[in-house]
Each structure stands twice: as C-alpha cells, then as structure tokens.
Amino acid sequence: MAIALRKQAETAANDASSSSGVSYSDAIKDRLTLERRKAAVRRTGQDLSEDTEAQPNLKSLRDKIMPVWIGRSEQPAPRLSLQPLQEWEGYVIEIGAETFSARLVDLTAGQTLEQEVADFPLSDLSEDDRKLLQVGAIFRWVIGYQRSPGGTKRRVSQVVFRRMPAWTKRDFDSAKQRAARLFEDIAWE
C-alpha cells in the first residue's frame, strides 16, 4: 500500500509541478492528507460523492497537514544503573551544623556489628533525605559506578535514608498485648 501511495504521489507531483508549479513535497503532503481524509470518511460512513465540502481542495490542505507519529507514545524513560563497589548500613548518632556522624556496618565485608564511625556532610543529602535526618535514623551508604543509558560511567557516593511507616500509639499497644500473650503462653519449668 505504501508503494502504491508513493507512486500515486509521484504521479500527482509530476502532474502538478509541470502544470501549476507545485513542488514535489507539497504534492506528497496533499496526497497523504487526501488519503487520511478518505480513511476517516470510510470509518464514519459518510458519502464523499454527494458532499462537496467533504472533498478537500488539495491546495487549501497544504497548511493544515499534521505530523503522524508511528511508534509507542509512552516509551519508558532511560534508567541509570548502579554497580556497587562498597556498601554500609548505619544509624545517625550525632547531628552537627554542617555534618552528621554515624555508626556503620560494612555489608560488603559481611559484618554484623557496627565497627566504623564516619562523618558525612549535610550537603551530600537530598532534600527528601534531609527531612528524615534525626538521631537514630537508619540509612544506607553506597559507593559504586553509575552508568547512564548512553554508557557513561562515573563513580558516585550515595546516602539514602530508610523510609519506614511511622509507628502509632495503637501499633505499640497492639505489640505490647501480643508480647504479653506470648509471655503468658511460655511454659516455665
């Protein structure tokens, strides 16, 4: 069908350019517009032979041509990937004017106890993570290579605080009641 349309457009373009001075690209645009109009009329069931307004004037359609997008309109955004070289999990022990201190567990080395203390600049935190900064807040620190969709590689250091749901008084009361029931069910000898 595309080949037939191209041949029709070329024929129309040659005829139009030889007699009226219309360019080849204008003739193709006009022909495609006419074909779109015919397809729309076929879908709606209108009769073009009786409706003189429905038969477009090709020269007047030249300014009304809209581009056609072929493909997916909602393609997923390219994603960055992170290849970790070193990871720690820690909790905040002190907050200063420009830095905060934390105790860290080296996850890469397989440690289970916090054996390291580090200071981090507050400027390294995102606005969302700054809102979560408080003594006792748990976070993860990752150093690694970040790759862009284009293949660019760069070394990054990223601190991300855990986003946990807030505990309510009702949650605490429910946990206390469950703990009391479990304690009562223990068979002491």
N, C-alpha and C positions, 0 to 999 in steps of 0.2 A: 504494500500500500504506500509506503514511504517513497519507493522508487516511482510509482505512478504519480504521486503528488509532485515529486520533484520534476518529472518530465512535463506535467501539466503547467507547473510554474515556469519552467524554462520556455515552453511554447508561448505562454501568456506574456512572459517578459520580452521575448523576441518580437512578438507582435506589437506589444505596447511601446517598446523602445523604438521600433522602426517607424511607428506612425505618430506617437504622441510625445516622445522624448522622456518617457518614464523610465527610471533606472531599473536594473535587474533586481536589486534588493527590494525596491518598493513593490515590484510586481510579485515577488515571492511573499512579501508580507500581506499584500492584498489577497492573494490566493489562499494563504493559510487562514486569514480572517474569514473569508467566504466559506471555507471548509468547516471551520469551527461553528459558524452560524448555521450551516446546513445540519451539522450534527446536533446542535441544540434544538433545532426545529424538529428533527426526527424524534428526539427524546420527548418533546412536548406534544407532538402530533399535529402541529399546525400545518396548514397547506400553504406553501410558498407561491404557488402559481396564481392564486387569487389575490394575495396580499402584496400590493406594490411596495408598501413600506418595508415589508419583510425582506424584499430583495435589495441588498445593500448596493449602494453606489461605491464601487471599489476605490475611487479617488477620495471620497469622504471618509473612508475607513482607515486611511493611512495614518492619521493622527491618533486613532483610538486603539491601536494594537497593544495588547498586554503581553508581557513575557510569560512563558509557560515553564513551570518548574517540574522537572521529571526527577523522581527520586523520593527518598524519605524526607519528610519535612521536619521530623524531630529526631535528628541523629544524636546519639549520646555525645556529651562533651568529652574531649580528650582528658584522660586521667593521668595524674602524676603517680609514680610508684616510688616506694621507699625500700631500699635494701639495707636492713640494719647491720651495723658493724658491732655496736655495743649497746646494751640496754640495762637500765636500772629502774627499780621501783623504789619510791621513797615517800617520806612524810615530812611536812614542814615542822621545824622545831623553833624557829625564831624568824620574825619579820622586822627588817630594818627600814630605814628611809629610802634606800636605793637597792637593797639586796634582801634576799631571804636565805636562810640556812635550812638544810635538810639532812636527815639520816637516810642512807641509801643501801639497798640490797642489790648486788651485782647479779642480774638474771643471766647474763651471758656465761658467767663462771659457775652458775648453778648454786649460788649461795642461798641460804635460807634465813640468815640473820643479817641485820644491818651492821655493816662493818666500816662504812665510809661516811664521812660528813663532807658536804660541799656547799658552797655559796653560789647563788645564782642572781644575776641582775634582774630587777623587776622589768626592765625594758625588753627582756627576751620573751616576756609573756604576751599572749594576745589579749585583747580587751575582754573577751569572754572568760579567759582563764584568770585574769586579774580579779574578776568578781568572785571567783572560787577560792582565792588565796586566803587562808587562815591557818593558825597553828593547828596541826593535826591533819590537815588536808593531804590526801594521798594523790600522788602523781606518778607519771612515767616519763623518763628521760631517755631519748633515743638519739644516738649519733649514727649516721649512715649516709648512703648515697641516694640522692633523689634523682630520678630520671624523668625527663619530660617526654611527651609523646613523640617529639622530634628526635629524641635520643640524647639530648644534652644531659650531661652527668655533673652533679655538684654535691659537695659534702655539706650536710646540714646537721644542726643540733636542734632538737625539738623537745619542749616540755609541754605535756598535756595533763591537765588535772582530770581526775575521775568525776564523772557526772552521775552521782547516785541520787535516787529519790530521797527526799527528806523524811526522816522518821517523825511520826506524830505521837502524841501522848497515848492515843489509842493503840498504836503499834507496840509501844513499850509495855502498856498494861496487858495486852494480849500475850506478849512474850513472857512477862512475869507469871501470868496464870499458867501458861503451858509448862514453864520451868517448875512451878510448884507441883503440878500434877505429875510430872516426870519424877520429881524428888520423892513424892509420896509412893510412887509405884516401885521404887527401888526396894528390893528385899534385903534388909540388913541382917547379917547373921552374927 
